[in-house]
Structures are given as structure tokens and as C-alpha cells.
Amino acid sequence: MHETRILEFKETITNTFLKTVSAFSNYDGGRILFGIDDDGNVKGLADVKQACLDIENKINDSISPQPNYTLEIQNNDKTITLTVESGVQKPYLYKSKAYKRNDTATIEVDTLEFSRLILEGQNIGFEELPCKDQKITFEVLSHKLKESIQIETFNQDTLRTLNLYDSVNGYNNAAGLLADKNHFSGIDIVKFGENISIIQKRATFENISVLDAYEKSLDVFRDYYQYEEIQGADRKRIEKIPEAAYREAIANALVHRVWDVESQIRVLMFDDRIEIISPGGLPSGITEEEYLSGKISVLRNRNLANVFYRLGFVEIFGTGITRIKQRYEEGLKKPGFEVSENTIKIVLPLFEKNLNLTEDEKTVYKILSKTMLKSISEIAPYVPFGKSKTTQLLKEMGQKGVIKVEGRGRGTKYIIK
């Protein structure tokens, strides 16, 4: 047994545990086990009943407002488990300071995080706060609404219906994000060449409507990951990466990111993949497993999500990750997801159809996919079998239509179709 972000050990009862009570109350809850050392060994407490009273008195006297917790005596009356629930009256303070867990340590929150806790305690999101710029226009939003849902008139009542305006506070931050011009950061796109030292394109879309930034990012995507193939008298559009998956990833990044930090959504485009990195980790109240499985969705920006939903850009019920996975159901490679405290990264690989390759064929395929064009002598050092078997595997992959052969003799090269 080891300490985690939601589990802490205390061999004795000192005031230091009160910082962790603050942290658990402010975020996702957790447990503190008293009578257990840092290595998880049971040491026991001399008088568990008195220890319970001491813990209860310390919490009641030192944490404000009153947190929700329970105490339970365990291990044959040797240890105490303090279970602290995530509270709704945030922030929970110890000596006028709020705390959070950073892996297995408890640290004081910074000014920005403290402000977020205050808003959360009032059930207010950053997007609902008054926008600092009240002289804003909505030509892009008006056009999109008329185009998507055939709205006939666009005026202040429309904005009020979308929860973007009220007569007391004026336009909120969600309205600012959707305005034609604003002070918010947006999307920064870099298309790399053969390596990260070669930049083919750099495009930054900021201080404009997020709807406009969304569309412009799609234009860049289409330039590099779509092309037309002439088949007889017809033209067929080929997608190297499913556009639907990219749309979902960008829309989710815009809707679920934190907007109170001046940080761009970063889109890194490579020949074999796209990486989309969104500022802000998971919202409070959802675990990584729940996020990746699509079991639950917590909207960080409810009003912005509502507009994206009405325009058909996202599903309001948080099915974005599931829908991205579905686009790759028949693919050899699957999308990747990385969650950290401050970012969420989605990796969209080139779509390569799974043609029922054997494990040995997949090994060769992975080597080929790194440069797309190789000879037997270049492949052999990286596979666990000889040249003759490698040659046979390549032949079988050719028969399956996965690769094609270029050249003859020693100059023979193999390329993924």
C-alpha cells in the first residue's frame, strides 16, 4: 500500500494533516490513515478513541467552512481512517489558505486556482463572468446560426436565450469567446516536415471568434491530410486522417479547455500523426478512466458547449472521445489520449485500415511506417527474424494490398500503399 493523490498516511496526529483535509475538501476527496507510517506499515495509536476526538476537534476548530468527513476505527482498534468528501462550499481554508494535492504532496493553491475555487463554490464558471470588453459584435455567430438552424433574426434577445447576455452584467466571457474580435488566446498550429527542425507552416488564430478559429484550423488540416484521387471519370476525396475525428478533437479542446489562462490550444502536425494539446486538465469530479470511457461528462464551459451543440459541432452529452475512437475502429493504429494535471493531449494517427495482418506482419509494417519506403537491408536490423522470412512477409503483405514494390534486385524498395 502506497500514498496516492487521494490517500495519505499519518503515523501520529499533528496539525499537518489539516492541510490535506483542506485539499481533499477542495477537490476530489480522499482518505487519511492514522497510525500508519510513510511506507504503509501499521504502527497503531495508543488510544484510538482519544485520537478520534483530537482529530474531530482539530478539524472543527481549524477548517472553514465545516468539511464533510467521517472517522472509522480499523485494524483491531489500532488505526483510524478519516474519509473526507469533496465539498460544495469551496474554498475550504486552513489558516486562511486553501490547499490541493500534487501527486502525494499537499501544497497551497496559487492565486488563479484560489479564484477558481471561489467561483466553483458559487457554482459559477469563468465563462459566466462579465466580459471586460462590452463593445463586441457577432457577425460570425449570426452567420453560423442562420446557416445551421435557419434563425431568421439575430439580436440581443438571441444572445440572452443563449445565456451570453443579461441586462445586469451585460455580455459574459462566453459571449466574448464567440465575438468577432476578443482578447482571448486561440489555436496555434505548426506543421513539421521530416523532423521538428523543419517547419512547413505556422498559423496562429487568436483574438477572433472561436467559431472562426475552429473553421480556420479545419482549412489547415485539409491542406495536409486530404487530397483528391482521379478514378476514371470520378474524383475521390482521400483522408489521411479522418476529418470527423479531427473535428471532434478541436471542438472538444475549445469547449472543455480553461479560458482563464493565456495559453493556446497547440496543434502539432506531423507526417504520421496530429497532436492536439488543450490547456487545463480534467474538470473536478471526473476521473481519467471515466473521461476515456465516456461514462460521464462534466462541462467546464456550459454556455459555449450549448452554442457548439446547436451548430452541430459537438454532442452535448460528452461523446467526443467515444466518437473519435469509433472513427478508428477499422484502423490498424488507434488514437492516443494523455491526461495530466494541466493538459489533455489527443493523438490522431494516420488512418491505416486493419487488413488482418499477422503479428509478424505488424512488426514489419511498423518499421515501414516510420519512413514509408525501405529496402530489405534497412528493415532487417529492426526485426527479430532473417531476411528470407522478412522477404516472404513482404510478399504476403503485397498480396493483401498493404504494400507495393518499387524497383528490382538490390534496389528493391517497399512502400506502404
TALINMO-V166983 format. One record per pair of residues at least 12 apart in sequence whose ideal C-beta (glycine too) atoms are under 10 Angstrom apart, sorted by the first residue. I is the first residue (numbers start at 1). J is the second residue. D is the distance in whole Angstrom. If there is no record, write none. Layout:
i-><I:I>
j-><J:J>
d-><D:D>
This chain:
i-><1:1:1:1:1:1:2:2:2:2:3:3:3:3:3:3:3:3:4:4:4:4:4:5:5:5:5:5:5:5:5:5:5:5:5:6:6:6:6:6:6:6:6:6:6:7:7:7:7:7:7:7:7:8:8:8:8:8:8:8:8:8:8:8:8:8:8:8:8:9:9:9:9:9:9:9:9:9:9:9:9:9:9:9:10:10:10:10:10:10:10:10:10:10:10:10:11:11:11:11:11:11:11:11:11:11:11:11:12:12:12:12:12:12:12:13:13:13:13:13:13:13:13:13:13:13:14:15:15:15:15:16:17:17:17:17:17:17:17:17:18:18:18:18:18:18:18:18:18:18:18:19:19:19:19:19:19:19:19:19:19:19:19:19:20:20:20:20:20:20:20:20:20:21:21:21:21:21:21:21:21:21:21:21:21:21:22:22:22:22:22:22:22:22:22:22:22:22:22:22:22:22:22:22:22:23:23:23:23:23:23:23:23:23:23:23:23:23:24:24:24:24:24:24:24:24:24:24:24:24:24:24:25:25:25:25:25:25:25:25:25:25:25:25:25:25:25:25:25:25:25:25:26:26:26:26:26:26:26:26:26:26:26:26:26:26:26:26:26:26:26:26:27:27:27:27:27:27:27:27:27:27:27:27:27:28:28:28:28:28:28:28:28:28:28:29:29:29:29:29:29:29:29:29:30:30:30:30:30:30:31:31:31:31:31:31:31:32:32:32:32:32:32:32:32:33:33:33:33:33:33:34:34:34:34:34:34:34:34:34:34:34:34:34:35:35:35:35:35:35:35:35:35:35:36:36:36:36:36:36:38:42:42:42:42:42:43:43:44:44:44:44:44:45:45:45:45:45:45:46:47:48:48:48:48:48:48:48:48:48:49:49:49:51:51:51:51:52:52:52:52:52:53:54:55:55:55:55:56:56:56:58:59:59:59:59:62:62:62:63:63:63:63:63:63:64:64:64:64:64:64:64:65:65:65:65:65:65:65:65:66:66:66:67:67:67:67:67:67:68:68:68:68:68:68:68:68:69:69:69:69:69:70:70:70:70:71:86:86:87:87:88:88:88:89:89:89:90:90:90:90:90:90:90:90:90:90:91:91:91:91:91:91:91:91:91:92:92:93:93:94:94:97:97:98:98:98:98:98:100:100:100:100:101:102:103:112:112:112:115:115:116:116:116:117:119:120:120:120:125:125:125:125:125:125:125:125:125:125:125:125:125:126:126:126:126:126:126:126:126:126:127:127:127:127:127:127:127:127:127:127:127:127:127:127:127:127:128:128:128:128:128:128:128:128:128:128:129:129:129:129:129:129:130:130:130:130:130:130:130:130:130:131:131:131:131:131:131:131:131:131:131:131:131:131:131:131:132:132:132:132:132:133:133:133:133:133:133:133:133:133:134:134:134:134:134:134:135:135:135:136:136:136:136:136:136:136:136:136:136:137:137:137:137:138:138:138:138:138:138:138:138:138:138:138:138:138:139:139:139:139:139:140:140:140:140:140:140:140:140:140:140:140:141:141:141:141:141:141:141:141:141:141:141:141:141:141:141:142:142:142:142:142:143:144:144:144:144:144:144:144:144:144:144:144:145:145:145:145:145:145:147:148:148:148:148:149:149:149:151:156:159:159:159:159:159:162:162:162:162:162:162:162:162:163:163:163:163:163:163:164:164:164:164:164:164:164:164:172:173:173:173:173:173:174:174:174:174:174:174:174:174:174:175:175:175:176:176:176:177:177:177:177:177:177:177:177:177:177:178:178:178:178:178:178:178:178:179:179:179:179:179:180:180:180:180:180:181:181:181:181:182:182:182:182:182:183:183:183:184:184:184:184:184:184:184:184:184:185:185:185:185:185:185:185:185:185:185:185:185:185:186:186:186:186:186:186:186:186:186:186:186:186:186:186:186:187:187:187:187:187:187:187:187:187:187:187:187:187:187:187:187:187:187:187:187:188:188:188:188:188:188:188:188:188:188:188:188:188:189:189:189:189:189:189:189:189:189:189:189:189:189:189:189:189:189:189:189:190:190:190:190:190:190:190:190:190:190:191:191:191:191:191:191:191:191:191:191:191:191:192:192:192:192:193:193:194:194:194:195:196:196:200:200:200:200:201:201:201:201:203:203:203:203:203:203:204:204:205:205:205:205:205:206:206:206:210:210:210:210:210:210:210:210:210:210:211:211:211:211:211:213:213:213:213:214:214:214:214:214:214:214:214:215:215:217:217:217:217:217:217:217:217:218:218:218:218:220:220:221:221:221:221:221:221:221:221:221:221:221:222:222:222:222:223:224:224:224:224:224:224:225:225:225:225:225:225:225:225:225:225:225:225:225:226:226:226:226:226:227:227:238:239:239:239:240:240:240:240:240:240:240:240:241:241:241:241:241:241:241:241:241:241:241:242:242:242:242:242:242:242:242:242:243:244:244:244:244:245:245:245:245:245:245:245:245:245:245:245:245:245:245:246:246:246:246:246:246:246:247:247:247:247:247:247:248:248:248:248:248:248:248:248:248:248:248:248:248:248:248:249:249:249:249:249:249:249:249:249:249:249:249:249:249:249:249:249:250:250:250:250:250:250:250:250:251:251:251:251:251:251:251:251:251:252:252:252:252:252:252:252:252:252:252:252:252:252:252:252:253:253:253:253:253:253:253:253:253:253:253:253:254:254:254:254:254:254:254:255:255:255:255:255:255:255:255:255:255:255:255:255:255:255:255:256:256:256:256:256:256:256:256:256:256:256:256:256:256:256:256:257:257:257:257:257:257:257:257:257:258:258:258:258:258:258:258:258:259:259:259:259:259:260:260:261:261:261:262:263:263:263:263:263:263:264:264:264:265:265:265:266:266:266:266:268:268:269:270:270:270:271:271:271:271:272:272:272:272:272:272:272:272:273:273:273:273:273:273:273:274:274:274:274:274:274:275:275:275:275:275:275:276:276:276:276:276:277:277:277:277:277:277:277:278:278:278:278:278:279:279:279:280:280:280:280:280:281:281:281:281:281:281:282:282:282:282:282:282:283:283:283:283:283:284:284:285:286:286:286:287:288:288:288:288:288:289:290:291:291:291:291:291:292:292:292:292:292:293:293:293:294:294:294:294:294:294:294:294:294:295:295:296:297:297:297:297:297:297:297:298:299:299:299:302:305:320:321:321:321:321:324:324:324:325:327:327:328:328:328:328:328:329:330:330:330:330:330:331:331:331:331:331:331:332:332:332:332:332:332:332:332:332:332:332:332:332:332:333:333:333:333:333:333:333:333:333:333:334:334:334:334:335:335:335:335:336:336:349:350:350:350:352:352:352:352:352:353:353:353:354:355:355:355:355:356:357:357:357:357:357:358:358:358:360:360:360:360:360:360:360:360:360:361:361:361:361:361:361:361:362:362:363:363:363:363:363:363:363:364:364:364:364:364:364:364:364:364:364:364:364:364:365:365:365:365:365:365:366:366:367:367:367:367:367:367:367:368:368:368:368:368:368:368:369:370:371:371:372:372:372:372:372:372:373:373:373:373:373:373:374:374:374:374:374:374:375:375:375:375:375:375:375:376:376:376:376:376:376:376:376:377:377:378:378:379:379:379:379:390:391:391:394:394:395:397:397:397:398:398:400:401:402:402:402:403:403:403:404:404>
j-><33:36:39:40:41:42:38:39:40:104:33:36:38:39:40:103:104:105:30:31:101:103:104:23:24:27:28:30:100:101:102:103:104:105:341:23:24:27:28:29:30:31:84:101:104:24:30:31:32:33:40:101:104:20:21:23:24:30:31:32:33:34:36:38:82:101:104:105:106:31:32:33:34:35:36:37:38:39:40:41:42:43:79:104:32:33:34:35:36:37:38:45:55:79:80:82:33:34:35:36:37:38:39:41:42:43:44:45:34:35:37:43:45:46:51:32:34:35:45:50:51:52:54:55:58:80:58:58:62:94:95:106:32:34:55:58:59:82:94:106:32:55:58:59:61:62:63:94:95:99:106:62:63:94:95:97:98:99:100:101:105:106:107:108:32:82:84:94:99:100:101:105:106:55:58:59:62:63:67:69:82:84:92:94:99:106:59:62:63:64:67:84:87:91:92:93:94:95:97:98:99:100:106:108:109:84:92:94:98:99:100:101:102:105:106:107:108:109:67:68:69:82:83:84:85:86:87:92:99:100:101:106:59:63:65:66:67:68:69:84:85:86:87:88:89:90:91:92:93:94:98:99:67:84:86:87:90:91:92:93:98:99:100:101:109:113:114:116:117:120:121:284:86:87:90:92:98:99:100:101:109:117:120:284:285:84:85:86:100:101:282:284:285:286:287:67:68:69:83:84:85:86:87:285:82:83:84:85:86:101:69:70:72:81:82:83:84:55:69:71:80:81:82:83:84:74:75:79:80:81:82:48:51:52:54:55:71:73:74:78:79:80:81:82:48:51:73:74:75:77:78:79:80:81:74:75:78:79:80:81:104:74:75:76:78:79:78:79:75:76:77:78:79:73:75:77:78:79:80:78:77:71:73:74:75:76:77:78:79:80:73:77:80:71:73:79:80:71:72:73:80:82:71:80:69:71:80:82:69:71:82:94:71:82:84:94:93:94:95:84:87:92:93:94:95:89:91:92:93:94:95:96:87:88:89:90:91:92:93:121:87:89:92:84:85:86:87:89:92:83:84:85:86:87:88:89:92:82:83:84:85:87:82:83:84:85:83:284:285:120:121:120:121:123:120:121:122:114:116:117:118:119:120:121:122:123:284:109:113:114:115:116:117:118:120:121:117:121:114:117:106:108:109:114:110:113:114:117:118:113:114:117:341:341:341:341:258:260:261:129:260:258:260:284:284:260:283:284:285:172:173:174:258:259:260:283:299:300:301:302:303:304:172:173:174:258:259:260:261:300:301:163:164:172:173:174:175:176:177:259:260:300:301:302:303:304:305:163:164:166:169:172:173:174:301:302:303:169:172:173:174:176:260:166:168:169:170:171:172:173:175:176:164:165:169:170:171:172:173:174:175:176:177:179:182:183:184:171:173:176:182:183:170:171:173:175:176:179:181:182:183:165:169:170:171:175:176:171:179:181:170:171:175:176:178:179:180:181:182:209:179:180:181:209:154:155:156:158:159:164:171:175:178:179:180:209:211:154:179:180:209:212:178:179:180:181:208:209:210:211:212:213:215:154:158:159:162:164:175:178:179:180:209:210:211:212:307:311:154:155:158:159:180:211:178:209:211:212:214:215:307:310:311:312:313:158:162:211:307:310:311:311:310:311:312:313:310:311:312:310:171:171:172:174:175:178:174:175:178:303:304:306:307:310:175:302:303:304:306:307:176:177:178:179:303:304:306:307:303:259:260:301:303:304:210:259:301:302:303:304:305:306:307:303:304:307:209:210:259:209:210:211:213:254:259:301:303:304:307:209:210:211:212:303:304:307:308:207:208:209:210:211:207:208:209:211:212:207:208:209:212:206:207:208:209:210:206:207:262:206:207:208:209:210:213:259:260:262:204:205:206:207:213:257:259:261:262:263:264:265:279:204:205:206:207:208:209:210:212:213:214:216:217:254:264:265:203:204:205:206:208:210:213:214:216:217:220:250:253:254:264:265:266:267:276:278:202:203:204:205:206:217:263:264:265:266:267:268:277:201:202:203:204:205:213:216:217:220:221:224:264:265:266:267:268:269:274:276:202:203:204:220:266:267:268:269:270:275:203:220:221:223:224:225:267:268:269:270:271:274:268:269:270:271:270:271:270:271:371:270:268:270:223:224:269:271:220:223:224:269:216:217:219:220:223:267:216:264:217:220:264:265:267:262:264:265:251:254:255:259:265:301:304:307:308:313:254:307:308:311:313:250:254:264:265:247:250:251:253:254:308:311:313:250:313:246:247:250:253:254:265:267:276:243:246:247:250:267:269:239:240:241:243:246:247:250:267:269:274:348:237:239:243:246:269:240:241:269:270:271:274:238:239:240:241:242:243:246:269:271:274:348:350:351:238:239:240:241:243:239:240:351:327:350:351:271:272:274:348:349:350:351:352:269:272:273:274:327:328:335:348:349:350:351:324:326:327:328:331:335:348:350:351:327:323:324:326:327:274:320:323:324:325:326:327:328:331:335:346:348:349:351:267:274:276:324:327:346:348:313:314:320:323:324:327:313:314:315:319:320:321:322:323:324:325:326:327:335:346:348:265:267:274:275:276:278:320:321:323:324:335:337:344:345:346:347:348:265:267:274:276:278:313:314:346:305:308:309:311:312:313:314:315:320:276:278:305:308:313:314:315:318:319:320:321:323:324:344:346:265:266:267:276:277:278:279:280:320:344:345:346:278:301:304:305:308:313:314:278:299:300:301:302:304:305:306:307:308:309:313:314:316:318:320:278:280:282:283:291:297:298:299:300:301:304:305:314:318:320:344:277:278:279:280:300:301:304:343:344:278:279:280:281:283:300:301:342:279:280:300:301:304:279:280:279:280:342:279:277:278:279:280:342:343:277:278:279:277:278:279:278:279:343:345:345:347:348:347:349:350:350:370:371:372:333:349:350:352:369:370:371:372:333:335:336:347:348:349:350:335:346:347:348:349:350:336:338:345:346:347:348:344:345:346:347:348:338:340:343:344:345:346:347:342:343:344:345:346:342:343:344:300:341:342:343:344:339:340:341:342:343:344:298:300:339:340:341:344:297:298:299:300:301:298:300:298:298:300:318:339:337:338:339:340:344:339:318:318:321:337:339:344:321:322:325:337:339:321:322:325:317:318:319:320:321:322:323:324:325:318:322:318:315:316:317:318:319:320:321:318:316:317:318:316:318:346:335:337:344:346:337:346:348:337:348:351:348:349:351:352:354:354:351:352:353:354:355:349:350:351:352:353:354:349:350:351:352:353:354:355:356:357:362:365:366:369:402:347:348:349:350:351:352:354:365:366:369:347:348:349:354:347:348:349:351:348:349:369:369:372:416:365:369:402:416:417:401:402:417:402:397:400:401:402:400:393:396:397:400:402:393:396:397:383:384:385:389:390:392:393:396:397:393:394:396:397:400:402:403:393:397:379:382:383:384:385:390:393:379:382:383:385:389:390:393:394:396:397:402:403:414:393:394:397:402:403:416:382:383:379:380:381:382:383:390:414:394:397:402:403:414:415:416:416:382:415:416:403:413:414:415:416:417:403:406:413:414:415:416:394:403:413:414:415:416:406:407:410:411:412:413:414:388:390:391:394:410:412:413:414:390:410:413:414:391:393:394:414:414:412:414:412:414:414:414:416:417:414:417:417:417:414:416:417:415:416:417:416:417>
d-><9:8:9:4:9:10:9:8:6:8:9:10:7:9:8:9:4:9:8:10:9:8:6:9:10:9:8:7:10:5:8:6:7:9:9:10:7:9:6:7:4:7:9:7:10:10:6:5:8:7:10:10:8:5:10:9:9:7:8:5:7:10:10:10:9:8:7:9:8:10:8:5:8:9:4:6:6:8:6:9:10:10:10:10:6:7:5:8:7:9:9:10:10:10:9:9:10:8:7:7:5:7:10:9:10:5:9:9:8:8:10:9:8:10:9:10:6:9:8:10:6:10:5:6:8:9:9:7:7:9:9:8:6:8:8:8:9:8:10:9:10:10:6:7:9:5:6:5:8:9:10:10:10:6:9:8:10:5:10:10:10:5:8:8:6:9:8:9:7:10:7:10:5:9:9:6:8:6:6:7:8:6:8:7:9:9:10:9:6:10:8:9:10:8:5:6:4:9:8:6:4:8:8:9:9:9:9:9:8:4:5:5:9:10:5:8:9:9:8:10:8:9:9:4:8:7:9:9:9:9:7:9:10:7:9:9:4:7:8:6:7:7:4:10:9:7:9:4:10:10:9:9:9:10:8:7:5:6:5:9:6:7:6:9:8:9:10:10:6:9:9:9:6:9:9:10:10:9:6:7:10:9:10:6:9:10:10:5:10:8:10:6:7:9:8:10:9:9:8:6:5:4:9:10:9:8:6:9:9:7:10:10:10:6:7:5:7:9:9:10:9:8:4:8:7:8:9:6:7:6:8:8:6:9:10:7:9:10:10:10:6:4:8:7:8:8:10:9:7:10:6:4:6:10:10:9:9:6:10:10:10:9:6:9:6:6:8:8:7:9:9:4:7:9:10:9:7:7:7:10:10:10:5:9:9:10:5:7:7:6:8:8:10:9:9:9:6:5:9:7:6:9:9:10:9:6:7:6:9:7:9:10:9:8:9:9:9:6:7:9:10:6:7:6:10:10:9:7:5:8:10:9:8:10:5:9:9:7:8:9:9:8:9:6:7:9:6:9:5:9:7:4:8:6:9:9:10:6:6:5:7:10:8:5:9:8:8:7:7:10:8:9:7:8:10:6:10:10:9:5:7:9:5:4:9:10:9:8:9:6:10:9:4:6:8:6:8:9:10:10:10:10:8:9:10:8:6:6:9:7:10:9:9:10:8:9:9:7:7:10:8:8:7:9:9:9:10:7:10:9:9:8:10:9:10:10:9:7:6:7:8:9:9:6:9:7:6:5:10:9:8:9:9:6:5:4:9:9:7:7:9:8:5:7:6:6:9:8:10:10:9:5:7:7:9:8:7:8:6:5:9:10:9:9:9:4:6:7:6:8:10:9:9:10:9:7:5:6:5:8:6:4:9:8:8:9:10:10:9:8:10:7:10:8:10:10:6:8:8:7:6:10:9:5:6:9:9:9:10:10:10:6:7:6:9:4:7:7:7:10:6:5:8:10:7:10:10:9:7:9:10:8:7:6:7:8:10:9:9:5:9:10:8:8:6:10:8:4:9:5:5:10:9:8:9:9:9:9:9:5:8:8:7:10:6:10:7:9:4:9:8:10:10:9:9:9:6:9:10:9:9:9:6:10:9:7:9:10:9:7:7:9:7:5:6:9:6:8:9:9:10:7:10:10:6:9:8:8:9:7:10:7:6:8:9:8:5:10:7:9:9:9:7:9:6:9:9:8:7:7:9:9:9:9:10:9:7:8:4:5:9:9:8:8:10:10:10:10:9:8:5:9:10:8:7:8:9:6:9:6:6:6:9:9:7:6:10:10:9:6:9:10:10:7:6:10:8:6:6:8:10:9:6:7:7:9:9:6:9:7:7:9:10:8:9:6:10:8:9:10:5:8:10:10:8:8:5:6:5:8:8:7:5:4:7:7:9:7:9:4:9:9:9:9:6:7:8:7:5:8:10:9:5:8:8:5:9:7:8:8:6:5:8:6:9:10:8:8:5:8:8:10:9:4:7:5:7:9:10:7:7:5:7:8:10:9:6:5:9:10:9:9:8:4:8:7:9:10:5:8:9:10:8:7:6:7:10:10:8:7:10:8:6:10:9:9:4:8:9:9:7:7:5:8:9:8:10:8:9:9:9:9:10:8:8:10:7:8:8:8:7:8:9:6:10:9:10:7:7:9:9:9:10:10:7:10:10:5:9:9:10:10:7:9:9:10:9:8:8:7:8:9:7:10:8:8:6:7:10:6:8:9:7:10:10:8:9:6:10:9:9:7:9:7:7:7:7:8:8:10:10:8:7:5:9:8:8:8:8:10:9:9:7:9:10:8:9:6:10:9:9:9:7:4:5:9:8:8:8:10:8:9:8:9:7:6:7:9:7:9:8:10:10:10:7:9:9:10:10:10:5:7:9:9:10:8:6:9:10:10:5:7:6:6:9:10:4:7:9:10:8:10:6:9:7:8:9:5:9:10:8:5:9:9:4:7:10:7:9:5:10:8:9:7:8:9:9:9:6:7:9:10:9:9:10:9:7:9:9:5:8:9:5:5:10:10:8:10:9:10:10:9:8:10:5:9:8:9:10:6:8:10:10:10:5:9:6:8:8:10:7:9:9:10:9:9:6:10:10:10:5:5:9:7:9:8:10:9:10:7:10:9:10:4:8:9:8:9:8:5:9:9:6:8:4:9:10:9:8:10:8:8:8:7:9:7:9:9:10:8:8:6:9:6:5:10:9:6:9:8:6:10:10:8:7:7:9:7:10:9:9:8:5:7:9:8:9:9:8:8:10:5:5:5:7:8:10:9:8:9:6:3:9:9:7:9:9:8:9:9:7:8:10:9:6:8:9:9:10:9:4:9:9:9:9:10:8:7:5:7:8:9:9:9:9:9:10:10:10:9:8:10:10:8:9:7:5:10:7:8:10:9:9:9:9:6:6:5:7:10:8:7:5:8:9:9:9:6:7:5:8:9:7:5:8:7:9:10:6:7:5:8:10:10:6:5:8:8:7:6:9:7:9:7:7:7:6:6:5:6:7:6:8:9:6:9:9:7:9:4:8:5:10:8:9:5:5:10:9:9:9:10:5:10:10:10:10:9:7:8:7:8:6:9:9:6:8:8:8:10:9:7:6:8:5:4:9:10:8:9:10:7:9:9:6:2:8:8:9:8:8:10:7:9:9:9:9:7:10:8:9:7:8:9:9:8:8:8:7:10:9:9:9:10:6:6:10:8:9:5:6:7:6:9:9:8:4:7:5:8:10:7:8:7:9:9:9:10:10:4:7:8:6:9:10:9:8:9:10:7:10:6:5:7:10:8:8:9:8:10:9:8:7:8:7:9:10:9:10:10:8:5:7:6:8:9:9:7:7:7:8:8:9:8:9:7:8:9:10:6:9:10:6:9:7:6:8:8:10:10:10:10:9:6:7:8:9:8:6:9:6:9:10:6:5:7:10:7:10:9:9:9:10:7:7:8:7:9:9:5:9:9:5:7:9:10:9:9:9:7:6:8:5:6:9:9:10:10:10:9:6:5:10:10:8:5:7:5:8:10:10:7:6:8:10:10:9:8:8:6:6:7:10:6:6:8:9:7:9:8:10:8:9:9:10:9:8:8:10:9:10:9:5:10:8:9:10:8:9:10:7:10:7:6:6:6:6:8:6>
